[in-house]
């Protein structure tokens, strides 16, 4: 669980924190670039506006720019009276690019390169811009405009230069604010994520621990549900599973105990009579003992065959030998098998025989096994003097065989489980607890249904419904059993031939 916990945490960190960090980093970088670009663009527009203002003033009289000498004089006068000298520096350059005057009043650094001036000389709009560091290390932005006369000759240049230190400080503060906001968001995501992950991992650990106990055979464990969410539903499912496993385990133990008893009883009788006969006995005793041995052997063989059938059904190895048959004949034979037993046990076996029933597709032996199993159960759970009624009818393409008894009945809480494997509602009556489950599976394989109705103290009614051949032939889409489907296909092929 610890490895799983680390794995979930790692995946959460990579998928959530990692993605959030990448998104925030990209967002902060984008915003930082946007802030810097916007700030520098504003400074550039301000410088360009100043240049345009000066150029308009230079050409105010004649509408054209002055000559070189006039330009130098006017530019010098303008620069001397420049009102914003504390915010930016303005320079006037002659036609050869030498600085004529500057608003600082200090001797200019002639070693300082002027990339903006070089760019302006070859620019179609006679302007150039440069952002960089001066020889003094100060970061600045410079904008130069080359001025030409009416003939296109070079008159001079105006260069505005402004320090970017304050702007960079403001940009740095903005970036720090963005980083702080990003860090706050990351902390918020991390803390909320850790809380969320813990709210999942803690219940998962509890669920895992409970599941391990269930896997270890402790079906009494129950996981405490703390929330009505998906994890709560998982807890309910595991608790229900543990309850079902506990019930199944109990039924399996009861089944083993019951089968052991069922096997031991005939074996004890067979062994006892065999020892008696071995020691020598009278002809009457020998005849009685041989009869008991044969009867108990048949009982033992029937129980083993029932277990084998159940095993075949569970593994899907049971195969049906389907043919078109008269179900009434099989029901007659099954009832006849129990006539003598019912008389011996002083019970009335009332067979209400129908005149005729439509044929069905089925396995003769398996359907007879179903009838025998149900009638046997009815006799077992009916006391002396009781009645077992067997009847049949046909309606809406279904053959219905009803077997009713006046026995003890089945309590309502047991009724939904009587067709489950290993389940026995009454542990006092002999039987393996799988006969009804086998019968239900066989009927289902024939495309039919087996229903049980019961009331305590009044008895039980079992109804077996099977589709007629006519119904399946007219509506082949109802056929699910492979053996019946194959038989219908062969029949159709013969009809077309």
C-alpha positions as CSV (number, residue, x, y, z in Angstrom):
1,X,0.0,0.0,0.0
2,X,2.9,2.3,0.7
3,X,4.2,1.8,-2.8
4,X,0.8,2.5,-4.2
5,X,0.5,5.5,-2.0
6,X,3.8,6.9,-3.3
7,X,2.8,6.0,-6.8
8,X,-0.5,7.9,-6.5
9,X,1.2,10.9,-5.0
10,X,3.9,10.9,-7.6
11,X,1.3,10.7,-10.4
12,X,-0.7,13.5,-8.8
13,X,2.4,15.6,-8.4
14,X,3.4,15.1,-12.0
15,X,0.0,15.4,-13.5
16,X,-1.3,18.3,-11.3
17,X,1.5,20.2,-9.7
18,X,3.8,19.7,-12.7
19,X,1.2,20.8,-15.2
20,X,0.2,23.8,-13.1
21,X,3.8,24.8,-12.6
22,X,4.4,24.7,-16.4
23,X,1.2,26.7,-17.1
24,X,2.0,29.3,-14.4
25,X,5.6,29.6,-15.6
26,X,4.6,30.1,-19.2
27,X,1.9,32.6,-18.1
28,X,4.3,34.6,-16.0
29,X,6.9,34.7,-18.7
30,X,4.2,35.8,-21.2
31,X,2.9,38.5,-18.9
32,X,6.5,39.6,-18.1
33,X,7.3,39.9,-21.8
34,X,4.0,41.7,-22.4
35,X,4.7,44.2,-19.5
36,X,8.2,44.9,-20.8
37,X,7.0,45.2,-24.4
38,X,4.1,47.5,-23.4
39,X,6.4,49.7,-21.2
40,X,9.1,50.0,-23.8
41,X,6.5,50.7,-26.5
42,X,5.1,53.5,-24.4
43,X,8.5,55.0,-24.0
44,X,9.2,54.7,-27.7
45,X,5.9,56.4,-28.6
46,X,6.7,59.2,-26.1
47,X,10.2,59.7,-27.7
48,X,8.8,59.6,-31.2
49,X,6.2,62.1,-30.3
50,X,8.9,64.5,-29.0
51,X,10.8,64.0,-32.3
52,X,7.7,64.8,-34.3
53,X,7.0,67.9,-32.2
54,X,10.5,69.2,-32.8
55,X,10.4,68.5,-36.5
56,X,7.1,70.3,-36.8
57,X,8.6,73.3,-35.1
58,X,11.6,73.3,-37.4
59,X,9.5,73.4,-40.5
60,X,6.8,75.7,-39.1
61,X,7.7,78.7,-41.1
62,X,8.3,77.4,-44.6
63,X,6.8,74.0,-44.5
64,X,10.2,72.5,-45.3
65,X,13.2,71.7,-43.1
66,X,15.9,74.3,-42.7
67,X,19.4,74.3,-44.1
68,X,22.2,72.7,-42.2
69,X,23.3,76.0,-40.7
70,X,19.8,77.1,-39.8
71,X,19.1,73.6,-38.4
72,X,22.1,73.8,-36.1
73,X,21.1,77.2,-34.8
74,X,17.5,76.3,-34.3
75,X,18.3,73.0,-32.7
76,X,20.8,74.6,-30.3
77,X,18.2,77.1,-29.3
78,X,15.6,74.5,-28.8
79,X,17.8,72.2,-26.8
80,X,19.0,75.1,-24.5
81,X,15.4,75.8,-23.6
82,X,14.2,72.1,-23.5
83,X,11.9,71.8,-20.5
84,X,12.2,68.0,-19.9
85,X,15.9,67.8,-19.7
86,X,15.6,66.0,-16.3
87,X,13.6,63.2,-17.8
88,X,15.4,62.6,-21.1
89,X,18.4,63.8,-23.1
90,X,18.2,65.4,-26.5
91,X,21.1,65.7,-28.9
92,X,21.5,67.6,-32.2
93,X,23.9,66.0,-34.7
94,X,25.3,67.7,-37.8
95,X,25.3,66.2,-41.3
96,X,28.4,64.1,-40.6
97,X,27.0,62.6,-37.4
98,X,29.0,64.7,-34.9
99,X,27.1,65.9,-31.8
100,X,26.6,69.6,-32.1
101,X,24.9,70.1,-28.7
102,X,23.2,68.1,-26.0
103,X,20.7,69.0,-23.3
104,X,22.9,67.7,-20.5
105,X,25.4,70.6,-20.9
106,X,28.3,68.2,-20.5
107,X,30.8,67.2,-23.2
108,X,29.4,64.2,-25.0
109,X,31.2,60.8,-25.1
110,X,32.4,60.7,-28.7
111,X,33.4,57.0,-28.2
112,X,29.8,56.0,-27.6
113,X,28.4,54.1,-30.5
114,X,25.0,55.2,-31.8
115,X,23.4,52.2,-33.5
116,X,20.1,54.1,-33.8
117,X,21.8,56.8,-35.8
118,X,23.3,54.3,-38.2
119,X,19.9,52.6,-38.6
120,X,18.2,56.0,-39.3
121,X,20.6,56.8,-42.1
122,X,19.5,53.8,-44.1
123,X,15.9,53.6,-42.9
124,X,13.2,54.5,-45.5
125,X,11.4,56.6,-42.8
126,X,14.7,58.2,-41.7
127,X,14.3,56.9,-38.1
128,X,16.1,54.4,-35.9
129,X,15.8,52.9,-32.4
130,X,18.2,51.3,-30.1
131,X,17.9,49.7,-26.6
132,X,21.1,48.9,-24.9
133,X,23.8,50.0,-22.4
134,X,26.0,53.0,-22.6
135,X,29.7,52.9,-21.9
136,X,28.8,53.9,-18.3
137,X,26.7,50.8,-17.9
138,X,23.4,52.6,-17.9
139,X,20.6,51.0,-19.8
140,X,18.9,53.4,-22.2
141,X,16.5,53.7,-25.2
142,X,17.5,56.0,-28.0
143,X,15.5,57.2,-30.9
144,X,17.1,59.1,-33.8
145,X,15.4,61.0,-36.7
146,X,17.5,62.0,-39.7
147,X,16.4,65.4,-41.2
148,X,16.8,66.1,-44.9
149,X,16.2,69.1,-47.0
150,X,13.8,69.4,-49.9
151,X,16.4,67.9,-52.2
152,X,17.0,64.9,-50.0
153,X,20.3,66.1,-48.8
154,X,21.3,65.5,-45.2
155,X,20.7,68.5,-42.9
156,X,21.3,67.0,-39.5
157,X,19.8,64.6,-37.0
158,X,17.8,64.8,-33.7
159,X,18.5,62.1,-31.1
160,X,16.4,61.5,-28.0
161,X,17.7,59.3,-25.3
162,X,16.0,58.2,-22.1
163,X,17.2,56.0,-19.2
164,X,15.4,52.7,-18.7
165,X,16.4,52.2,-15.1
166,X,13.1,53.3,-13.6
167,X,11.2,51.5,-16.3
168,X,13.2,48.3,-15.6
169,X,12.6,48.7,-11.9
170,X,8.8,49.0,-12.5
171,X,9.0,46.0,-14.8
172,X,11.0,44.0,-12.2
173,X,8.4,44.9,-9.5
174,X,5.6,43.8,-11.9
175,X,7.4,40.5,-12.5
176,X,8.0,40.0,-8.8
177,X,4.3,40.6,-8.2
178,X,3.5,38.0,-10.9
179,X,5.9,35.5,-9.4
180,X,4.4,36.1,-5.9
181,X,0.9,35.6,-7.3
182,X,2.1,32.4,-9.1
183,X,3.7,31.1,-5.9
184,X,0.6,31.8,-4.0
185,X,-1.5,29.9,-6.6
186,X,1.0,27.0,-6.5
187,X,0.8,26.9,-2.7
188,X,-3.0,27.0,-2.8
189,X,-3.0,24.1,-5.4
190,X,-0.5,22.1,-3.4
191,X,-2.2,22.4,-0.1
192,X,-5.7,21.8,-1.6
193,X,-4.2,18.9,-3.6
194,X,-2.5,17.4,-0.6
195,X,-5.7,17.6,1.4
196,X,-7.6,16.0,-1.5
197,X,-5.1,13.2,-2.0
198,X,-5.1,12.5,1.7
199,X,-8.9,12.3,1.7
200,X,-8.5,9.6,-0.9
201,X,-5.4,7.7,0.3
202,X,-6.6,7.3,3.9
203,X,-9.9,5.6,2.9
204,X,-8.1,3.6,0.2
205,X,-5.7,2.3,2.9
206,X,-8.7,1.3,5.0
207,X,-10.4,-0.3,2.0
208,X,-7.2,-2.2,1.1
209,X,-6.7,-3.4,4.7
210,X,-10.4,-4.6,4.8
211,X,-10.1,-6.3,1.4
212,X,-6.9,-8.1,2.5
213,X,-8.8,-9.4,5.5
214,X,-11.6,-10.6,3.3
215,X,-9.1,-12.2,1.0
216,X,-7.6,-13.9,4.0
217,X,-10.9,-15.5,4.9
218,X,-12.2,-13.0,7.5
219,X,-15.7,-12.4,6.1
220,X,-16.9,-10.7,9.3
221,X,-14.8,-7.6,8.7
222,X,-16.7,-4.5,7.7
223,X,-15.2,-1.2,6.3
224,X,-16.4,2.0,8.0
225,X,-17.9,4.3,5.4
226,X,-17.1,8.0,6.0
227,X,-18.6,9.6,2.9
228,X,-21.4,8.9,0.5
229,X,-19.2,9.3,-2.6
230,X,-17.6,6.8,-4.9
231,X,-15.3,5.6,-2.1
232,X,-18.4,5.1,0.1
233,X,-20.0,3.1,-2.7
234,X,-16.8,1.0,-2.9
235,X,-17.0,0.4,0.9
236,X,-20.6,-0.7,0.5
237,X,-19.7,-3.0,-2.3
238,X,-16.9,-4.7,-0.4
239,X,-19.1,-5.0,2.7
240,X,-21.8,-6.6,0.6
241,X,-19.2,-8.9,-1.1
242,X,-18.0,-9.9,2.4
243,X,-21.5,-10.7,3.4
244,X,-22.2,-12.7,0.3
245,X,-18.9,-14.6,0.7
246,X,-19.7,-15.3,4.3
247,X,-23.1,-16.6,3.3
248,X,-21.6,-18.7,0.5
249,X,-18.9,-20.0,2.9
250,X,-21.6,-21.0,5.3
251,X,-23.6,-22.7,2.6
252,X,-20.5,-24.5,1.4
253,X,-19.8,-25.8,4.8
254,X,-23.4,-26.9,5.3
255,X,-23.2,-28.5,1.9
256,X,-20.1,-30.4,2.8
257,X,-21.6,-31.5,6.1
258,X,-24.8,-32.5,4.4
259,X,-23.1,-34.4,1.5
260,X,-20.8,-36.1,4.0
261,X,-23.9,-37.2,5.9
262,X,-25.7,-38.3,2.8
263,X,-22.7,-40.3,1.7
264,X,-22.0,-41.8,5.1
265,X,-25.6,-43.1,5.7
266,X,-25.8,-45.4,2.7
267,X,-22.2,-46.5,3.1
268,X,-22.8,-47.4,6.7
269,X,-25.9,-49.4,5.7
270,X,-24.0,-51.2,2.9
271,X,-21.0,-51.9,5.1
272,X,-23.2,-53.2,7.9
273,X,-25.3,-55.5,5.8
274,X,-22.2,-56.7,3.9
275,X,-20.5,-57.7,7.2
276,X,-23.8,-59.4,8.3
277,X,-23.9,-61.4,5.1
278,X,-20.2,-62.3,5.3
279,X,-20.7,-63.9,8.7
280,X,-23.5,-66.0,7.3
281,X,-27.3,-65.4,7.4
282,X,-30.6,-67.1,6.7
283,X,-32.0,-66.9,3.2
284,X,-34.6,-64.3,4.4
285,X,-32.0,-62.2,6.0
286,X,-29.8,-62.5,3.0
287,X,-32.6,-61.4,0.7
288,X,-33.4,-58.4,2.9
289,X,-29.7,-57.4,3.2
290,X,-29.1,-57.7,-0.6
291,X,-32.2,-55.5,-1.1
292,X,-30.9,-52.9,1.3
293,X,-27.5,-52.9,-0.3
294,X,-29.0,-52.5,-3.8
295,X,-31.3,-49.7,-2.7
296,X,-28.6,-47.8,-0.8
297,X,-26.2,-48.3,-3.7
298,X,-28.7,-46.7,-6.0
299,X,-29.2,-43.9,-3.6
300,X,-25.4,-43.4,-3.4
301,X,-25.1,-43.6,-7.2
302,X,-27.9,-41.0,-7.5
303,X,-26.1,-38.6,-5.1
304,X,-22.8,-39.0,-6.9
305,X,-24.5,-38.4,-10.3
306,X,-26.1,-35.3,-8.9
307,X,-22.7,-34.0,-7.8
308,X,-21.3,-34.8,-11.2
309,X,-24.1,-33.0,-13.0
310,X,-23.5,-30.0,-10.8
311,X,-19.8,-30.0,-11.6
312,X,-20.6,-30.2,-15.4
313,X,-23.0,-27.3,-15.1
314,X,-20.5,-25.2,-13.2
315,X,-17.7,-25.9,-15.8
316,X,-20.0,-25.6,-18.8
317,X,-19.4,-29.2,-19.8
318,X,-23.0,-30.4,-19.7
319,X,-24.3,-31.1,-23.2
320,X,-27.9,-31.8,-24.2
321,X,-29.1,-34.5,-26.6
322,X,-32.0,-32.6,-28.1
323,X,-34.8,-34.3,-29.8
324,X,-38.5,-33.6,-30.5
325,X,-40.3,-35.4,-27.6
326,X,-43.6,-35.8,-25.8
327,X,-43.1,-34.3,-22.4
328,X,-46.3,-35.9,-21.1
329,X,-44.7,-39.4,-21.5
330,X,-41.6,-38.3,-19.5
331,X,-43.9,-36.8,-16.8
332,X,-45.9,-40.0,-16.6
333,X,-42.8,-42.1,-16.1
334,X,-41.5,-39.7,-13.4
335,X,-44.7,-39.9,-11.5
336,X,-44.9,-43.7,-11.8
337,X,-41.4,-43.9,-10.2
338,X,-42.7,-42.4,-7.0
339,X,-46.1,-44.1,-6.8
340,X,-45.0,-46.9,-4.6
341,X,-42.8,-44.6,-2.4
342,X,-45.8,-42.3,-1.8
343,X,-48.0,-45.2,-0.8
344,X,-45.3,-46.6,1.5
345,X,-44.9,-43.2,3.2
346,X,-48.6,-42.8,3.4
347,X,-48.8,-39.7,1.2
348,X,-51.2,-39.1,-1.7
349,X,-49.5,-38.6,-5.1
350,X,-52.3,-37.0,-7.1
351,X,-51.5,-37.1,-10.8
352,X,-53.9,-35.0,-12.9
353,X,-53.0,-36.3,-16.3
354,X,-53.7,-34.1,-19.3
355,X,-55.2,-35.6,-22.5
356,X,-52.5,-34.2,-24.8
357,X,-49.7,-31.7,-24.9
358,X,-47.7,-30.2,-27.8
359,X,-44.2,-31.6,-28.3
360,X,-41.1,-29.8,-27.1
361,X,-37.4,-29.8,-27.9
362,X,-35.5,-31.3,-25.1
363,X,-33.2,-33.9,-23.6
364,X,-35.3,-36.8,-22.4
365,X,-33.0,-37.9,-19.6
366,X,-32.4,-34.3,-18.3
367,X,-36.1,-33.4,-18.3
368,X,-37.0,-36.6,-16.5
369,X,-34.2,-35.8,-14.0
370,X,-35.9,-32.4,-13.4
371,X,-39.3,-34.0,-12.8
372,X,-37.8,-36.7,-10.6
373,X,-35.9,-34.1,-8.5
374,X,-38.9,-31.8,-8.0
375,X,-41.3,-34.7,-7.0
376,X,-38.6,-36.2,-4.7
377,X,-38.3,-32.8,-2.9
378,X,-42.1,-32.5,-2.6
379,X,-42.2,-36.0,-1.0
380,X,-39.3,-35.2,1.3
381,X,-40.9,-32.0,2.7
382,X,-44.4,-33.4,3.0
383,X,-45.5,-35.2,6.2
384,X,-47.5,-38.4,6.2
385,X,-51.1,-37.8,5.2
386,X,-50.1,-34.9,2.9
387,X,-50.8,-34.5,-0.8
388,X,-48.5,-34.0,-3.8
389,X,-50.4,-32.8,-6.8
390,X,-48.8,-33.1,-10.3
391,X,-50.6,-31.4,-13.2
392,X,-49.8,-29.9,-16.6
393,X,-51.3,-27.5,-19.1
394,X,-50.6,-25.6,-22.3
395,X,-51.1,-22.0,-22.9
396,X,-49.7,-19.3,-25.3
397,X,-47.0,-21.7,-26.7
398,X,-45.8,-22.8,-23.2
399,X,-46.0,-26.2,-21.5
400,X,-46.4,-25.7,-17.8
401,X,-45.9,-28.5,-15.3
402,X,-47.0,-27.8,-11.8
403,X,-45.9,-29.8,-8.8
404,X,-47.6,-28.8,-5.6
405,X,-47.3,-30.2,-2.1
406,X,-48.9,-29.6,1.3
407,X,-45.6,-29.7,3.2
408,X,-44.0,-27.4,5.7
409,X,-43.5,-24.6,3.1
410,X,-40.5,-22.3,2.8
411,X,-40.1,-19.1,4.9
412,X,-40.3,-15.9,2.9
413,X,-36.7,-14.9,3.8
414,X,-35.4,-18.2,2.3
415,X,-37.5,-18.2,-0.8
416,X,-35.3,-16.0,-3.0
417,X,-32.3,-18.2,-2.3
418,X,-33.7,-21.7,-2.7
419,X,-32.4,-22.0,-6.3
420,X,-28.9,-21.0,-5.3
421,X,-26.2,-23.7,-5.1
422,X,-25.5,-25.2,-1.7
423,X,-28.6,-23.5,-0.2
424,X,-30.9,-25.5,2.1
425,X,-33.8,-23.8,3.8
426,X,-34.3,-26.8,6.1
427,X,-31.2,-28.5,7.4
428,X,-33.2,-31.2,9.1
429,X,-34.2,-32.8,5.8
430,X,-31.8,-35.0,3.9
431,X,-30.3,-33.8,0.6
432,X,-27.3,-32.1,-0.8
433,X,-28.9,-28.7,-1.4
434,X,-27.9,-28.6,-5.1
435,X,-30.8,-30.6,-6.6
436,X,-33.0,-27.5,-7.2
437,X,-30.0,-25.5,-8.5
438,X,-29.3,-28.3,-11.0
439,X,-32.9,-28.5,-12.1
440,X,-33.1,-24.8,-12.6
441,X,-30.0,-24.8,-14.8
442,X,-31.3,-27.7,-16.9
443,X,-34.7,-25.9,-17.4
444,X,-32.8,-22.7,-18.4
445,X,-30.7,-24.7,-20.9
446,X,-34.0,-25.7,-22.5
447,X,-35.1,-22.1,-22.8
448,X,-37.6,-22.5,-20.0
449,X,-38.1,-21.2,-16.5
450,X,-38.5,-22.7,-13.1
451,X,-40.4,-20.7,-10.4
452,X,-41.0,-21.5,-6.8
453,X,-44.0,-20.2,-4.7
454,X,-44.4,-21.2,-1.1
455,X,-46.1,-20.3,2.1
456,X,-45.1,-21.6,5.5
457,X,-47.6,-24.2,6.8
458,X,-49.4,-24.5,3.5
459,X,-46.9,-26.0,1.1
460,X,-44.9,-25.2,-2.0
461,X,-45.7,-25.0,-5.7
462,X,-43.0,-25.4,-8.4
463,X,-43.9,-24.5,-11.9
464,X,-41.7,-25.6,-14.9
465,X,-42.4,-23.7,-18.2
466,X,-41.0,-24.9,-21.5
467,X,-41.6,-23.5,-25.0
468,X,-43.3,-25.7,-27.5
469,X,-41.7,-26.8,-30.8
470,X,-44.3,-24.8,-32.7
471,X,-43.4,-21.6,-30.8
472,X,-39.7,-22.0,-31.4
473,X,-40.1,-22.9,-35.0
474,X,-42.3,-19.8,-35.6
475,X,-40.0,-17.5,-33.6
476,X,-36.4,-18.8,-33.9
477,X,-35.1,-15.6,-32.4
478,X,-36.2,-16.9,-29.0
479,X,-33.8,-19.9,-29.2
480,X,-30.7,-19.4,-27.1
481,X,-29.6,-23.0,-26.5
482,X,-27.0,-24.1,-29.1
483,X,-28.3,-27.6,-29.4
484,X,-31.8,-26.5,-30.1
485,X,-30.6,-23.9,-32.6
486,X,-28.6,-26.5,-34.4
487,X,-31.6,-28.9,-34.6
488,X,-33.8,-26.1,-36.0
489,X,-31.2,-25.3,-38.6
490,X,-31.0,-28.9,-39.7
491,X,-34.8,-29.1,-39.9
492,X,-35.0,-26.0,-42.0
493,X,-32.3,-27.4,-44.4
494,X,-34.3,-30.6,-44.8
495,X,-37.5,-28.6,-45.6
496,X,-35.7,-26.6,-48.3
497,X,-34.3,-29.8,-49.8
